[in-house]
Every structure is written in C-alpha cells, then in structure tokens.
Amino acid sequence: MTSGQAESNASSHPRSSLATIGLWLAAAAAIAGVLALLLSHAPPRLRLIGLLAGVQGAFCGWLISLAGKSLRMRFSRIALAGGAVFGAASVGLATVLWWQVHARQLTENYKPSKGAAMAAAILNQAGEATDPETQKDLQEYRESLKKAGALPPDTCFLAYLEFRASSIGQGRTGGAILFGAEVLLAALLGAGFARNGTVKPFCETCGDWVSPVRTLEITDREQLDEIIELTGGLDCLCTAVDFTWCICSCQGKTHMQFVFRTDKEDVIRSTAARAEPLQLTEEARGRLAALVELGIGLS
C-alpha cells in the first residue's frame, strides 16, 4: 500500500465511522418510535406498572443491538448512551400516547351536571386564595365538584399518572415517582442490551464479526494478575476478565479478546484490533491458552 492510499484510508475512516453512527442512531430512533406506537394500542389491563416498561426497554435495547450488528457498529459507549436514551424515550412516548387517549375519552364522556355553571361561577368569584387554609378549602371544594360531575375532569399528564397509580393505592406524587422509575428501568435495560451487541468479538482487519469458539469469565486473583501482565498491564484494579477465543472469516485466523472489568470502565484488548492490536508472542499466547484451559478445568 502506498503512502497516498494509506492517507486516503485514514482520512475516510472517521467519515465512515460517523456515517455508521448516524445510521445506527436513525435506526434506533425508528425502533423506539415504532415500538412505542405499537404498545400504545395495548389494552389497559396489560399496562402493568413497571413490568411493561422493563419488557419494552429490554426489547428496544435488543432490537437496537441487532441494528448495530447489521451495521457492523462497534462503539460500545455510544451504544450504551443510545440504548439508554431510546429505551427511556420509547417508554415515555408510549405513556404520553396512553395519556392522550385517556384524556380524549374523559373529555368525550363528560356530561356537565345541572349545577356546573353555578359551581364554575362560585370558583371564579373565589379567585386564587393566598393563605394556606383557604387554598385547602378551595381544593377540597374543587375535588367534591369533580366527583359530582359539576366540573370537567382533570386531563393533565400528572392526573393521568395519578389515575394509573390509583390501582396500587398511590396518588399524584406516587404516580410521578413510579413513572420516573419506569423510565429509569427502561433506560438501564435498553443500555445493557444495546451495548451487549457492540462489544462482541469483531475483526477490524476484514470488518466483520467473528465467531466465538470459547468464552470464559476468569475471576481467580492469581490467574487475573498473570493475564494482565501477559497482555500489557492495567493502571486500575481489575475484578474479572471475560475471555473469548474466536475464529475470523478472513483466512481462518484465530483471535483472542479480553474484556477487563475494572473499577473505572471496561478495557477491551483484542488481537483482531486494527488500532493498537494486542501483540502476543508465541510463548505468551501459549501461556494464555494454558490459563484459559486451567480456568475451564481442562488441566
């Protein structure tokens, strides 16, 4: 390869990465939106607080990871953030759509009672109270008028969250807290599933996913220390390493990948990496293979 070709490839690589990220983000947004639209038609009895949000977040993250695999995307941090954002957004959009249908039904079914006009006039004359006791009395009066059908139903979003939470004995504040917990749960599950697909073994030489032959989690302290030393060392505490031995589609090469779980962030080292690949001598490779077999219990 000439120096001009190398410079051309190097300059085109960032644009290719940005294009891949853009396509993946567009696909993730579409997946989150379509999933929310589909679930907006779920019957009320299936809109279980917490459970449906968790399933939705996990399914959204899983679909997003499939999109990442199809696009051959390997940006675990972006996948982590994208899965969280789109998982949460999908649940939020579905809830907003439920609210709109609920509010429309309340409005259409509302039939003002005979005393509605008089009740509205009394409230208008009362105006906005400044002292707490009068405010409390007016609020209780409004609630009694709503129950009697003398005032239109409250169709704001918080009122809908209160309606949902009333099935488990929670009020408006409890409904808002539960909704926040649902969004957080969906974000966590979406992030986990989305990231899972982008950290699988990937050969940057041929630009394709490789086939794992053997996977292993190693937590033994002595084995961990020796693996860290053989692979170049770490500057932070490692609690475990996920090892994958895989075969690449380019010329049937075998690769080793190590995902070191540290107290800061996961550190990925692979012999298939194009940028700063893991360089192993035959002696180091043989010793690592022996450690893996020891971890599996073959020796």
JODASUL-V802980 format. One record per residue. RES is the residue in one letter. SS is DSSP state (H for helix, E for strand, C for the rest). PHI is phi as a letter, one per 30 degrees, with the letter a starting at -180 (999 if undefined). D_CENTER is the distance of its C-alpha to the mean C-alpha in whole Angstrom. Layout:
res=RES ss=SS phi=PHI d_center=D_CENTER
res=RES ss=SS phi=PHI d_center=D_CENTER
This chain:
res=M ss=C phi=999 d_center=41
res=T ss=C phi=d d_center=43
res=S ss=H phi=d d_center=42
res=G ss=H phi=d d_center=41
res=Q ss=H phi=d d_center=39
res=A ss=H phi=d d_center=37
res=E ss=H phi=d d_center=37
res=S ss=H phi=d d_center=36
res=N ss=H phi=d d_center=33
res=A ss=H phi=d d_center=32
res=S ss=H phi=d d_center=32
res=S ss=H phi=d d_center=30
res=H ss=H phi=d d_center=27
res=P ss=H phi=d d_center=25
res=R ss=H phi=d d_center=26
res=S ss=H phi=d d_center=25
res=S ss=H phi=d d_center=21
res=L ss=H phi=d d_center=21
res=A ss=H phi=d d_center=22
res=T ss=H phi=d d_center=19
res=I ss=H phi=d d_center=16
res=G ss=H phi=d d_center=17
res=L ss=H phi=d d_center=18
res=W ss=H phi=d d_center=14
res=L ss=H phi=d d_center=13
res=A ss=H phi=d d_center=15
res=A ss=H phi=d d_center=14
res=A ss=H phi=d d_center=11
res=A ss=H phi=d d_center=12
res=A ss=H phi=d d_center=15
res=I ss=H phi=d d_center=12
res=A ss=H phi=d d_center=10
res=G ss=H phi=d d_center=14
res=V ss=H phi=d d_center=16
res=L ss=H phi=d d_center=14
res=A ss=H phi=d d_center=14
res=L ss=H phi=d d_center=18
res=L ss=H phi=d d_center=18
res=L ss=H phi=d d_center=17
res=S ss=C phi=d d_center=19
res=H ss=C phi=c d_center=22
res=A ss=C phi=d d_center=21
res=P ss=C phi=d d_center=24
res=P ss=H phi=e d_center=24
res=R ss=H phi=d d_center=25
res=L ss=H phi=c d_center=22
res=R ss=C phi=d d_center=20
res=L ss=C phi=d d_center=19
res=I ss=C phi=d d_center=18
res=G ss=C phi=i d_center=15
res=L ss=H phi=d d_center=15
res=L ss=H phi=d d_center=14
res=A ss=H phi=d d_center=11
res=G ss=H phi=d d_center=10
res=V ss=H phi=d d_center=11
res=Q ss=H phi=d d_center=10
res=G ss=H phi=d d_center=6
res=A ss=H phi=d d_center=7
res=F ss=H phi=d d_center=10
res=C ss=H phi=d d_center=8
res=G ss=H phi=d d_center=6
res=W ss=H phi=d d_center=9
res=L ss=H phi=d d_center=11
res=I ss=H phi=d d_center=9
res=S ss=H phi=d d_center=10
res=L ss=H phi=d d_center=14
res=A ss=H phi=d d_center=14
res=G ss=H phi=d d_center=14
res=K ss=H phi=d d_center=16
res=S ss=H phi=d d_center=18
res=L ss=C phi=d d_center=18
res=R ss=C phi=h d_center=19
res=M ss=C phi=c d_center=16
res=R ss=C phi=b d_center=16
res=F ss=C phi=b d_center=14
res=S ss=H phi=d d_center=12
res=R ss=H phi=d d_center=12
res=I ss=H phi=d d_center=11
res=A ss=H phi=d d_center=8
res=L ss=H phi=d d_center=7
res=A ss=H phi=d d_center=7
res=G ss=H phi=d d_center=7
res=G ss=H phi=d d_center=3
res=A ss=H phi=d d_center=3
res=V ss=H phi=d d_center=6
res=F ss=H phi=d d_center=6
res=G ss=H phi=d d_center=5
res=A ss=H phi=d d_center=7
res=A ss=H phi=d d_center=9
res=S ss=H phi=d d_center=10
res=V ss=H phi=d d_center=11
res=G ss=H phi=d d_center=13
res=L ss=H phi=d d_center=15
res=A ss=H phi=d d_center=15
res=T ss=H phi=d d_center=17
res=V ss=H phi=d d_center=19
res=L ss=H phi=d d_center=20
res=W ss=H phi=d d_center=21
res=W ss=H phi=d d_center=23
res=Q ss=H phi=d d_center=25
res=V ss=H phi=d d_center=26
res=H ss=H phi=d d_center=27
res=A ss=H phi=d d_center=29
res=R ss=H phi=d d_center=31
res=Q ss=H phi=d d_center=32
res=L ss=H phi=d d_center=33
res=T ss=H phi=d d_center=35
res=E ss=H phi=d d_center=37
res=N ss=H phi=d d_center=38
res=Y ss=C phi=d d_center=39
res=K ss=C phi=b d_center=43
res=P ss=C phi=d d_center=44
res=S ss=C phi=d d_center=47
res=K ss=C phi=d d_center=51
res=G ss=C phi=c d_center=50
res=A ss=H phi=d d_center=47
res=A ss=H phi=d d_center=49
res=M ss=H phi=d d_center=51
res=A ss=H phi=d d_center=48
res=A ss=H phi=d d_center=46
res=A ss=H phi=d d_center=49
res=I ss=H phi=d d_center=50
res=L ss=H phi=d d_center=46
res=N ss=H phi=d d_center=47
res=Q ss=H phi=d d_center=50
res=A ss=H phi=d d_center=48
res=G ss=C phi=i d_center=46
res=E ss=C phi=c d_center=44
res=A ss=C phi=d d_center=45
res=T ss=C phi=c d_center=45
res=D ss=C phi=d d_center=45
res=P ss=H phi=e d_center=43
res=E ss=H phi=d d_center=45
res=T ss=H phi=d d_center=46
res=Q ss=H phi=d d_center=42
res=K ss=H phi=d d_center=42
res=D ss=H phi=d d_center=45
res=L ss=H phi=d d_center=43
res=Q ss=H phi=d d_center=40
res=E ss=H phi=d d_center=41
res=Y ss=H phi=d d_center=44
res=R ss=H phi=d d_center=41
res=E ss=H phi=d d_center=39
res=S ss=H phi=d d_center=42
res=L ss=H phi=d d_center=43
res=K ss=H phi=d d_center=40
res=K ss=H phi=d d_center=40
res=A ss=C phi=d d_center=44
res=G ss=C phi=i d_center=42
res=A ss=C phi=d d_center=44
res=L ss=C phi=b d_center=41
res=P ss=C phi=d d_center=38
res=P ss=C phi=d d_center=35
res=D ss=C phi=d d_center=32
res=T ss=C phi=c d_center=30
res=C ss=C phi=d d_center=27
res=F ss=H phi=d d_center=24
res=L ss=H phi=d d_center=24
res=A ss=H phi=d d_center=27
res=Y ss=H phi=d d_center=25
res=L ss=H phi=d d_center=22
res=E ss=H phi=d d_center=26
res=F ss=H phi=d d_center=27
res=R ss=H phi=d d_center=24
res=A ss=H phi=d d_center=24
res=S ss=H phi=d d_center=28
res=S ss=H phi=d d_center=27
res=I ss=H phi=c d_center=26
res=G ss=C phi=i d_center=29
res=Q ss=C phi=c d_center=27
res=G ss=C phi=c d_center=28
res=R ss=H phi=d d_center=26
res=T ss=H phi=d d_center=25
res=G ss=H phi=d d_center=24
res=G ss=H phi=d d_center=22
res=A ss=H phi=d d_center=20
res=I ss=H phi=d d_center=19
res=L ss=H phi=d d_center=18
res=F ss=H phi=d d_center=16
res=G ss=H phi=d d_center=14
res=A ss=H phi=d d_center=13
res=E ss=H phi=d d_center=12
res=V ss=H phi=d d_center=10
res=L ss=H phi=d d_center=9
res=L ss=H phi=d d_center=8
res=A ss=H phi=d d_center=6
res=A ss=H phi=d d_center=4
res=L ss=H phi=d d_center=5
res=L ss=H phi=d d_center=5
res=G ss=H phi=d d_center=2
res=A ss=H phi=d d_center=3
res=G ss=H phi=d d_center=6
res=F ss=H phi=d d_center=7
res=A ss=H phi=d d_center=7
res=R ss=H phi=d d_center=8
res=N ss=H phi=e d_center=11
res=G ss=C phi=d d_center=12
res=T ss=C phi=c d_center=13
res=V ss=C phi=c d_center=15
res=K ss=C phi=d d_center=17
res=P ss=C phi=e d_center=21
res=F ss=E phi=b d_center=22
res=C ss=E phi=c d_center=25
res=E ss=C phi=d d_center=26
res=T ss=C phi=d d_center=29
res=C ss=C phi=c d_center=29
res=G ss=C phi=i d_center=26
res=D ss=E phi=b d_center=25
res=W ss=E phi=d d_center=23
res=V ss=C phi=c d_center=25
res=S ss=E phi=c d_center=26
res=P ss=E phi=d d_center=25
res=V ss=E phi=c d_center=28
res=R ss=E phi=b d_center=28
res=T ss=E phi=b d_center=25
res=L ss=E phi=a d_center=25
res=E ss=E phi=c d_center=24
res=I ss=E phi=c d_center=27
res=T ss=C phi=b d_center=27
res=D ss=C phi=d d_center=31
res=R ss=H phi=d d_center=32
res=E ss=H phi=d d_center=35
res=Q ss=H phi=d d_center=33
res=L ss=H phi=e d_center=30
res=D ss=H phi=d d_center=33
res=E ss=H phi=d d_center=35
res=I ss=H phi=d d_center=32
res=I ss=H phi=d d_center=31
res=E ss=H phi=d d_center=34
res=L ss=H phi=d d_center=35
res=T ss=C phi=c d_center=31
res=G ss=C phi=j d_center=32
res=G ss=C phi=i d_center=31
res=L ss=C phi=b d_center=29
res=D ss=C phi=c d_center=29
res=C ss=C phi=b d_center=27
res=L ss=C phi=d d_center=27
res=C ss=E phi=c d_center=25
res=T ss=E phi=c d_center=24
res=A ss=E phi=a d_center=24
res=V ss=E phi=b d_center=24
res=D ss=E phi=c d_center=22
res=F ss=E phi=c d_center=25
res=T ss=E phi=b d_center=25
res=W ss=E phi=c d_center=28
res=C ss=E phi=b d_center=27
res=I ss=E phi=c d_center=30
res=C ss=C phi=c d_center=29
res=S ss=C phi=d d_center=31
res=C ss=C phi=d d_center=33
res=Q ss=C phi=i d_center=36
res=G ss=C phi=i d_center=35
res=K ss=C phi=d d_center=34
res=T ss=E phi=c d_center=32
res=H ss=E phi=b d_center=30
res=M ss=E phi=c d_center=28
res=Q ss=E phi=b d_center=25
res=F ss=E phi=b d_center=24
res=V ss=E phi=c d_center=21
res=F ss=E phi=d d_center=22
res=R ss=E phi=c d_center=20
res=T ss=E phi=c d_center=21
res=D ss=C phi=d d_center=21
res=K ss=C phi=c d_center=20
res=E ss=C phi=a d_center=18
res=D ss=C phi=d d_center=18
res=V ss=E phi=c d_center=21
res=I ss=E phi=c d_center=21
res=R ss=E phi=b d_center=25
res=S ss=E phi=b d_center=26
res=T ss=C phi=d d_center=29
res=A ss=C phi=c d_center=28
res=A ss=C phi=d d_center=26
res=R ss=C phi=d d_center=28
res=A ss=C phi=c d_center=28
res=E ss=C phi=h d_center=29
res=P ss=C phi=d d_center=29
res=L ss=C phi=d d_center=30
res=Q ss=C phi=c d_center=34
res=L ss=C phi=b d_center=36
res=T ss=C phi=d d_center=39
res=E ss=H phi=d d_center=40
res=E ss=H phi=d d_center=41
res=A ss=H phi=d d_center=38
res=R ss=H phi=d d_center=36
res=G ss=H phi=d d_center=39
res=R ss=H phi=d d_center=38
res=L ss=H phi=d d_center=34
res=A ss=H phi=d d_center=35
res=A ss=H phi=d d_center=37
res=L ss=H phi=d d_center=35
res=V ss=H phi=d d_center=32
res=E ss=H phi=d d_center=35
res=L ss=H phi=d d_center=36
res=G ss=H phi=d d_center=32
res=I ss=H phi=d d_center=32
res=G ss=C phi=j d_center=36
res=L ss=C phi=c d_center=38
res=S ss=C phi=b d_center=40
